[in-house]
């Protein structure tokens, strides 16, 4: 199943990256334990793998960073 939207955001409260996978109205949030200075290419790879682990596919070029 294809995810509608995948977003990688930095949660300053928890000091972690969070990967948000949206499918319809459902939003799955998964923490990412990469360092704060991780580049977007690495975060994109992690987001694609996280989505796949949840059973979703995502186009890497469509991942949004906030």
Buried (B, 14 or more C-beta within 10 A) or exposed (E): EEBBEBBBBBEEEEEBBBBBBBBEEEEBEBEBEBEEEBEEEEBBEBBBEBBEEBEBEBEEEEBEEE
